[in-house]
Each structure stands twice: as structure tokens, then as C-alpha cells.
């Protein structure tokens, strides 16, 4: 799944993929899985023991969308 996401980013661009991903947030909210997705995203972002500014912005956008 992560591999496909990365491939879509490389093919379509980061902004396009992020926008499409966030468009599906309503389904996450209804399913109650939003916090799980946020936790996984934060884990990926901090995998190198540092959350970079751009990674933090993504996490913040997801947090805002699912809460």
C-alpha cells in the first residue's frame, strides 16, 4: 500500500495525491479509523527519528481532517 502511494506521488505529484487522499477523509471519520491513520502517518513520518516540516504539515492536515 505504501509502495503504491509513493508510486502515485512520483507519477502525479505530491500535491495531487495529498489532495485526493484528504478527499477520502469523510469515510475515515465515519468508520472511526481516522485516529489509526493519523497514528500510522506519524509513525512513518518519524521513522528517521525526526519529523521534518513538510511531514509535520501533512500530519497536521490529517489531524485537522479527522478530528
C-alpha contacts under 8 A as a table, 3 or more apart, distances in Angstrom:
res1	aa1	res2	aa2	distance
1	X	4	X	5.19
1	X	5	X	6.32
2	X	5	X	4.97
2	X	6	X	6.18
3	X	6	X	5.14
3	X	7	X	6.16
4	X	7	X	4.97
4	X	8	X	6.15
5	X	8	X	5.12
5	X	9	X	6.27
6	X	9	X	5.03
6	X	10	X	6.21
7	X	10	X	5.09
7	X	11	X	6.08
8	X	11	X	5.00
8	X	12	X	5.63
8	X	13	X	7.26
8	X	17	X	6.74
9	X	12	X	5.34
9	X	13	X	4.68
9	X	14	X	4.89
9	X	16	X	7.76
9	X	17	X	5.90
10	X	13	X	5.71
10	X	14	X	7.39
12	X	16	X	6.30
12	X	17	X	6.75
13	X	16	X	5.57
13	X	17	X	6.40
14	X	17	X	5.35
14	X	18	X	6.04
15	X	18	X	5.18
15	X	19	X	6.05
16	X	19	X	5.23
16	X	20	X	6.28
17	X	20	X	5.11
17	X	21	X	6.05
18	X	21	X	5.00
18	X	22	X	6.11
19	X	22	X	5.24
19	X	23	X	6.21
20	X	23	X	5.06
20	X	24	X	6.94
21	X	24	X	5.59
21	X	25	X	7.18
22	X	25	X	5.21
22	X	62	X	7.22
22	X	65	X	7.53
23	X	26	X	7.28
24	X	27	X	5.74
24	X	28	X	7.00
25	X	28	X	4.95
25	X	29	X	6.22
25	X	34	X	7.51
25	X	65	X	6.61
25	X	66	X	6.65
26	X	29	X	5.05
26	X	30	X	6.20
26	X	66	X	7.84
27	X	30	X	5.16
27	X	31	X	6.12
28	X	31	X	5.09
28	X	32	X	6.00
28	X	33	X	5.29
28	X	34	X	4.98
28	X	66	X	7.22
29	X	32	X	5.17
29	X	33	X	6.56
29	X	34	X	5.58
29	X	66	X	5.70
29	X	67	X	7.84
30	X	33	X	7.92
31	X	34	X	7.66
32	X	35	X	7.39
33	X	36	X	5.25
33	X	37	X	6.42
34	X	37	X	5.18
34	X	38	X	6.19
34	X	66	X	5.26
34	X	67	X	7.85
35	X	38	X	4.98
35	X	39	X	6.08
35	X	63	X	7.80
35	X	66	X	6.99
36	X	39	X	5.10
36	X	40	X	6.20
37	X	40	X	5.13
37	X	41	X	6.07
38	X	41	X	5.05
38	X	42	X	6.10
38	X	59	X	6.75
38	X	62	X	6.36
38	X	63	X	6.40
39	X	42	X	5.13
39	X	43	X	6.17
40	X	43	X	4.99
40	X	44	X	6.26
41	X	44	X	5.17
41	X	45	X	6.10
41	X	59	X	6.72
42	X	45	X	4.98
42	X	46	X	6.09
42	X	59	X	6.36
43	X	46	X	5.24
43	X	47	X	6.02
44	X	47	X	5.15
45	X	48	X	7.49
45	X	50	X	7.54
45	X	51	X	5.67
45	X	52	X	7.74
45	X	55	X	5.84
45	X	56	X	7.73
46	X	49	X	5.01
46	X	50	X	5.16
46	X	51	X	5.04
47	X	50	X	7.23
48	X	51	X	7.76
51	X	55	X	5.98
51	X	56	X	6.12
52	X	55	X	5.22
52	X	56	X	6.11
53	X	56	X	5.05
53	X	57	X	6.25
54	X	57	X	5.08
54	X	58	X	6.44
55	X	58	X	5.17
55	X	59	X	6.31
56	X	59	X	5.04
56	X	60	X	6.02
57	X	60	X	5.00
57	X	61	X	6.13
58	X	61	X	5.13
58	X	62	X	6.25
59	X	62	X	5.16
59	X	63	X	6.01
60	X	63	X	5.00
60	X	64	X	6.07
61	X	64	X	5.17
61	X	65	X	6.12
62	X	65	X	5.01
62	X	66	X	6.14
63	X	66	X	5.43
63	X	67	X	6.09
64	X	67	X	5.58
